[in-house]
Amino acid sequence: MKFLEIARKDLLAEFRTKQMLNSMMIFALLVIVIFSFAFGTESSILIPVLDKKVIDLLAPGMLWISFTFAGMLGLSRSFSGEKEEGCLEGLKLCPVDRSEIYNGKVISNAVLMFLMELITIPVFIVLFSYDINNIFGLMVVVFLGTLGFVFVGTLLSALTVNTRTRELLLPVILFPVMIPVILSAVTATGTILASGGLSDIAGDIQILAIYDIIFFIVAQMVFEYTIED
């Protein structure tokens, strides 16, 4: 259970300053607010008022754009902060399996993502005037989609930590790998916003769950090689 100590260390350090968490929340909320001004049914200031059906098609993508781009801020600092402070070598010298480091980082990154989403989703619902009947279905989709994003993003963050252009390289290699998660999550979210039930998104949930399981197992197997010098 050493990975819990690593996660605890990261979260305590983050909650002391709240630097990354605040940045993620502000970025996500800004994206949602800007989209609401641009496409809102009552307060559009950039383009003419759009039909509600068009907004329903765009809204799920807007929500996941805010999640993924805000999450990139946290993922990019997951290992680079350790590298800059000289702590990464200390973690590698710990007498534990290297996968424990990965699992600890996954937990800390996931906690920050869920906290950001916990604030962003209510704001999104209010600004776009949605009345979501299937809250549980939305929670399942957000949970599985976020886990897939964190599993892959944490692994690739470790892979790029020793490169000079890691902030630019990480999104370039991450988003192509994330296409199945983003497509399934956006589709399922759109169905839920249209008052769909769990049976309507069963296929998308299955894709997200399989994706999460596969990449979590792969990460356990290859992580030790990603942080080698």
Number of C-alpha atoms within 10 A of each C-alpha: 9 15 21 16 13 21 22 16 14 18 18 13 12 16 13 8 10 14 12 19 21 15 16 26 23 15 20 27 23 14 20 25 17 15 21 21 18 17 24 23 17 12 13 16 13 12 11 13 16 14 11 13 10 10 17 16 16 15 22 19 18 19 22 22 17 23 28 21 16 24 29 22 16 24 30 23 20 22 23 21 13 16 15 11 9 11 14 17 14 10 15 15 10 12 8 13 13 21 16 22 22 22 24 21 28 24 22 23 26 23 15 23 26 17 13 24 25 12 13 22 18 12 15 21 14 10 16 22 11 14 12 15 14 15 13 13 23 21 12 17 25 21 19 21 28 25 25 26 28 27 26 22 27 27 26 23 28 25 18 21 25 16 12 9 10 19 18 12 16 21 20 11 14 18 16 10 14 18 11 16 25 22 17 20 28 24 18 27 26 20 20 23 22 17 16 17 18 19 9 14 20 13 13 21 22 13 17 25 18 14 21 22 14 12 16 20 11 14 20 16 12 13 21 17 11 17 19 11 6
